[in-house]
Each structure stands twice: as structure tokens, then as C-alpha cells.
């Protein structure tokens, strides 16, 4: 009869552990926001201790900033991948900005909820500058997308892509305000989206 050996736990490679923590943090903060998000919940999802999380990211605020960067890169990649697949930029933006998609995008658990939470924290002395940088990153991604549309002839060539990108970011950031004060919000959101997209299209010849 052979003696059974105790099962040894396989140690997760450092890069994989860090990526797993980041994915779990993005999920937790997307569901609860920064203030209510707990590092203990993030650690539990990964199967590590809280000290391991802090060893990898230093602090809760640093982990939150990394989660925002991760979410921003993910959304930007999806937009550009759709364009890479041959969809015109206005069509990609129309699908992204569609009010029904935006409602889903801003629900707890989605990246839009995380971005809205970051906007509310933009004046936090510890997080403010980093969060503003995240919004600049997203605006740069939209500007690059609009530039691609201009090169393809699908977006007006007489607009500045960065200015137009910040206009779109502002349109998204204003959703919570409009939800609180605008009557018949669904119709207004649909009209605003149509106006935004129409203003980007080349004039018909």
C-alpha cells in the first residue's frame, strides 16, 4: 500500500496573480464604487490574502486607479476592434452611444458605473489627478477613433478630433444629471445621441 502524499498548492505566477487581482478589483469597484468597495472582497475573489493585494498594488487608491485604467483600455480596445473588423466609425459610435446600451453600460457591474463613480471623485485630493488622467485617456481613445473615421471619409474633416472627443465624454458624463432633472429622459437621450452623431457626419453632396 503506497503512502499518499499531501497535495501541494501550486503557486500562481506573479504576473498572473497581479492580473487576477486587477480583474477582481475592476469587478468589485464596478459593482460598488470606490468608497464601498472592500479590498477583502477583492482578495476573496482571487483566493489570496489582503496583504498580497497590497504587496501588488500598494494601496486601495492605487488599485482603484489601476482598475480604471484597465476598464478604459478594455472599452477603447472594443471600439477599435469593431473598426478593425470593417465597421464605419459612425456606426461603431452609434452602437456604443445608443441610449439602451448606455443604460446597460452604466448599471452596477458595468464599466460605465465605474467611470461615473470616478467622475464623482474627480476632486478627491488623493484620487483627483489620477482620475482626470483616466478621462483624458478615454478622450484620447475617442479622438483616435474619430481620426480613423476622418481618414476613411466617414467623419467630417473640418472638426478637431480631440474637441469632438471631449464633447462626447461630456455627453456621457452628463447622463446622471439628466437622469435626475430631465423629464421624458428616454426621448431626450435619443435626440441628443442623434444630434451628436449627425454633427460628426460629412455633409451629403
Secondary structure, 3 states (H helix, E strand, C coil): CCCCCCCCCCCCCHHHHHHHHHHHHHHHHHHHHHHHCCHHHHHHHHCCCHHHHHHHHCCHHHHHHHHHHHHHHHHHHHHHHHHHCCCCHHHHHHHHHCHHHHHHHCCCCCHHHHHHHHHHCCCCCCCHHHHHHHHHHHHHHHHHHHHHHHHHCCCCCCCCHHHHHHHHHHHHHCHHHHHHHCCCHHHHHHHHHHHHHHHHCCCCC
